Amino acid sequence: MADVTITGGTGYVGRALIGRLIADRHAVTALARAASRARVPAGARIVEGSALRAADVAASLTDGCTLVLLVGTPHPNPGKAREFGEVDLESVKAAASAIRGSTVRHVIYLSVAHPAPIMHAYIAVRSEGERLLADTGVPLTVLRPW
């Protein structure tokens, strides 16, 4: 059993992951905005806040937890380049700031496969997120689904 904190836990992937982690008897904390609390699966501890603010991310962390970063612009496409920077990248900046000096033992970041040629802005934001997280020195696993 492990402590897992999730940002983006109210989305499609996050809800399924939280459900599975709880079924496997992990202690799960979900950072969620007030308007999204009802979307967090039962059994998870909810910390109300924004994944775009380092203080809120820090408040959701438990001692020695694994942090899973799932925040992302829904249905990404080339027309959403501004959102990638304002949401996706800002959430990673907040997480990187929050975990510096924390007891987080591992970070898992849902990125993107890099050979998606039409998605230049999305790949650039996700690559920058990978770099920011790697620079924290906390062990990092990057998932690049296609």
N, C-alpha and C positions, 0 to 999 in steps of 0.2 A: 504494500500500500504506500502510495506517495502523495504528497501535496502537489496539486497542479493548479496554477492560476491561468486563466484564459482571457485574452482580450479578443473581441469579435465573437464571443460565445453565443450571441443571439442570431447569428446568421446561419445559413444552410449547413456549412461544415461544422461550425461551432456547436450548434444544438445537437447534432449527431455525435460529435466527439464527447461532449459533456455527458450525454446519456450513456455512452459506452464506458467512459471512465467511472461513472457512478456505479454502473452494473458490475464493474471489475473492482469495486470497493475502494477507489481512490477518493481522497478528500479534494473536492473541486471548488475553487473560488472563481466566480465570473464577475468581471468588471463590466457594468452595464449602465447605460444612461437611464434616467428615471422613466422615460417613455418606453423603454424596452424591457424593463424588469419582468414583465409577464411572459416574455419569450424565453427566459432562462429556464431550462428543464428543472423539474422538482428534484430536490436533493443537493443542489449546489448552493453554496453560500454566495450571496450576492453582495458586492460592494458597489454602491451607487457612485458613479462618476463618469468621466470621459477618458477614453483611451488616448486623447490628444493632449492630455495634461499630465506631466511627469508626476506631480504630487498625487494625482488620483491613481495612477499606475502603481506608485510606491505604496499607497495605502492598501492596495489589493494583494500585495505580496505577502506570503507567509514564509517563515524561516525555512530555508533550504528547499524551497519549491522549484518546480520546473515551470517556466513561463512559456506559454504557447501564444504566439502572435498571429491572429487570424483576421485582423481588421483589413478591410479592402473595399474598394469601390465596387458595388454590385454590377454585374454584366459589363466588364471592362471592354472598351472599344477605343479606337484612336481619337474620337471626339471628346473623350473624358480626361484629356491630359491634365487639365487644371485640377480636377478632383484627385488625380493620383498624387499630386504634390500636396494639396491641402488636407487630404485625409490619410492616404496610405503612408506617405513619407512622414507626415507630422506624427502619426501614431508610433512609428519606429523611433523617431527622435525622442519622443516622450518616454518610450520604453528603455531606450539606451541610457537616457539620463537617470531614470528611476533605478536601474539595476547597478549602476556604478556605486560601489561601496556597499551593496546589499549582500544578502546571503543566498541569492538565487544561485542554484547549482547548475542549471542548464536552461538554455533558451532554444525553442523550436520556432522557426520562422517559415511561414507559408509564402514562398516567393513565386516565381514564374519561370517556365522553361525559356531559355534565352534564344532559341532559334525561331521566334515568332516575328518575322521581319516587318510586319505592318504595325507592330505594337512598340515602336521605338520609345515613346515616353513612358510607357508602363515598364518596360525592361529597364530603362534608365533609373526610374524611381526604385524599383525592387533591387537593382544592383547596388544603389546607394544605401538602401536599407540593410542589405547584407554586409556592406562595408562598415556601416555605423555599429552594427551589432558585434561584428568580429573585433572591432577596435575596443570593445569593453573588456575583453579578456575573459568573459564568461563563456564556458563551453557552449558551442552553437551548432545546431543541426539546421540546415537549410533544405527545405523541400521545394522542388521545382516541378510541379505537375504540368503535364501537357494536356 
